[in-house]
């Protein structure tokens, strides 16, 4: 159990949890604006349903795997410490629930609804908390080994690797197992364009995520005495760097412009408490460029139909963030120090392997047992039969 925290700490972390909870609306609207109109209702229902399933998975299994504690004691025992651990659970849950929200954007428009809920439960109950426990709770002795070997443990202040890279690499495994949307890639090598259905919704989603991210990063301090204005400044600078580089390299494309700040924020999470603001600016700028280049490559050259680009945005920019913390967090480059480049490499690679292998197993088993892909008619209508009744049919264009 947590040691006693003040009621102010409870309020602090509660506000952080609420801000990150609001980010799930950002995930929803980002996907809503990117997918085709026939898939919009399905996207909205999927995000909120995933959050509900994530809550149960993390409450009953995941939190215990990551931190070795549960909530099966009496109410008196749970609340006698100002309820801090309960509120901390809510805060950490919103991080865990980001995993299926990230994956959702990659597998959009052709994944079955119910098997995705089953995948969400398995990922949040087992795969994500396994690495979360390693990185944030010193599980299995890996962090002490890294510190003894390289002089510092793996550092990920707010989840560049623990949340974003893990979500992005799980998403890649799911996308590869699903395959591309029907008609996306032609046999003659041609590519059918599926432009965003609503730039305003896409932009709204990006802005909600940007605002909520300051809770995601700053309130990762978890107590008032540990709060740092440096984290807020670095988050701002990385967001700006990602925006401007994506604007330039993406040639003013609105999809790139609104994902650029997200790329920068993904990358700065790990080292936001260590970097100099100029280091954060560079970190975010590199992430913005990385997203533009890799999204283009995956879609056009490698023909990986990752609808929202979750692997480039979260998987690759998150991995870059883990490594960047070991570069710009050093005192030689203006950072606060206490970080090892080699520990960052090892920790980042470990997160990638656990995420990709875990995601491949979860979606691979579901593919074998129940199937994860919509049939042709369901995909044409924009949803499986669970959501088809309200989102498909001749009335769709006027209703939605």
Secondary structure as the mmCIF struct_conf table of DSSP 4:
data_model
#
loop_
_struct_conf.conf_type_id
_struct_conf.id
_struct_conf.beg_label_comp_id
_struct_conf.beg_label_asym_id
_struct_conf.beg_label_seq_id
_struct_conf.end_label_comp_id
_struct_conf.end_label_asym_id
_struct_conf.end_label_seq_id
HELX_LH_PP_P HELX_LH_PP_P1 UNK A 2 UNK A 4
HELX_RH_AL_P HELX_RH_AL_P1 UNK A 7 UNK A 34
BEND BEND1 UNK A 35 UNK A 35
HELX_RH_3T_P HELX_RH_3T_P1 UNK A 37 UNK A 39
HELX_RH_AL_P HELX_RH_AL_P2 UNK A 40 UNK A 57
HELX_RH_PI_P HELX_RH_PI_P1 UNK A 58 UNK A 62
HELX_RH_AL_P HELX_RH_AL_P3 UNK A 63 UNK A 67
BEND BEND2 UNK A 68 UNK A 68
BEND BEND3 UNK A 71 UNK A 71
BEND BEND4 UNK A 73 UNK A 73
HELX_RH_AL_P HELX_RH_AL_P4 UNK A 75 UNK A 79
TURN_TY1_P TURN_TY1_P1 UNK A 80 UNK A 83
HELX_RH_AL_P HELX_RH_AL_P5 UNK A 84 UNK A 96
TURN_TY1_P TURN_TY1_P2 UNK A 97 UNK A 97
HELX_RH_AL_P HELX_RH_AL_P6 UNK A 98 UNK A 106
BEND BEND5 UNK A 107 UNK A 107
TURN_TY1_P TURN_TY1_P3 UNK A 108 UNK A 110
STRN STRN1 UNK A 111 UNK A 111
HELX_RH_AL_P HELX_RH_AL_P7 UNK A 113 UNK A 122
HELX_RH_PI_P HELX_RH_PI_P2 UNK A 123 UNK A 127
HELX_RH_AL_P HELX_RH_AL_P8 UNK A 128 UNK A 137
HELX_RH_3T_P HELX_RH_3T_P2 UNK A 139 UNK A 141
HELX_RH_AL_P HELX_RH_AL_P9 UNK A 142 UNK A 150
BEND BEND6 UNK A 151 UNK A 152
BEND BEND7 UNK A 157 UNK A 158
HELX_RH_PI_P HELX_RH_PI_P3 UNK A 160 UNK A 165
HELX_RH_AL_P HELX_RH_AL_P10 UNK A 166 UNK A 178
HELX_LH_PP_P HELX_LH_PP_P2 UNK A 180 UNK A 181
TURN_TY1_P TURN_TY1_P4 UNK A 182 UNK A 183
BEND BEND8 UNK A 184 UNK A 184
STRN STRN2 UNK A 185 UNK A 185
TURN_TY1_P TURN_TY1_P5 UNK A 187 UNK A 188
BEND BEND9 UNK A 189 UNK A 189
STRN STRN3 UNK A 191 UNK A 191
BEND BEND10 UNK A 197 UNK A 197
HELX_RH_AL_P HELX_RH_AL_P11 UNK A 199 UNK A 218
HELX_RH_3T_P HELX_RH_3T_P3 UNK A 219 UNK A 221
BEND BEND11 UNK A 223 UNK A 223
HELX_RH_3T_P HELX_RH_3T_P4 UNK A 224 UNK A 226
HELX_RH_AL_P HELX_RH_AL_P12 UNK A 229 UNK A 249
TURN_TY1_P TURN_TY1_P6 UNK A 250 UNK A 252
HELX_RH_AL_P HELX_RH_AL_P13 UNK A 254 UNK A 268
TURN_TY1_P TURN_TY1_P7 UNK A 269 UNK A 274
BEND BEND12 UNK A 275 UNK A 275
HELX_RH_AL_P HELX_RH_AL_P14 UNK A 277 UNK A 296
HELX_RH_PI_P HELX_RH_PI_P4 UNK A 297 UNK A 301
BEND BEND13 UNK A 302 UNK A 302
TURN_TY1_P TURN_TY1_P8 UNK A 307 UNK A 308
HELX_RH_AL_P HELX_RH_AL_P15 UNK A 310 UNK A 310
HELX_RH_PI_P HELX_RH_PI_P5 UNK A 311 UNK A 316
HELX_RH_AL_P HELX_RH_AL_P16 UNK A 317 UNK A 328
TURN_TY1_P TURN_TY1_P9 UNK A 329 UNK A 329
BEND BEND14 UNK A 330 UNK A 330
HELX_RH_3T_P HELX_RH_3T_P5 UNK A 331 UNK A 333
TURN_TY1_P TURN_TY1_P10 UNK A 334 UNK A 334
BEND BEND15 UNK A 335 UNK A 335
HELX_RH_AL_P HELX_RH_AL_P17 UNK A 341 UNK A 369
TURN_TY1_P TURN_TY1_P11 UNK A 370 UNK A 370
STRN STRN4 UNK A 373 UNK A 373
HELX_RH_AL_P HELX_RH_AL_P18 UNK A 376 UNK A 381
TURN_TY1_P TURN_TY1_P12 UNK A 382 UNK A 382
BEND BEND16 UNK A 383 UNK A 383
HELX_RH_AL_P HELX_RH_AL_P19 UNK A 385 UNK A 391
BEND BEND17 UNK A 393 UNK A 393
TURN_TY1_P TURN_TY1_P13 UNK A 394 UNK A 395
HELX_RH_AL_P HELX_RH_AL_P20 UNK A 396 UNK A 399
#
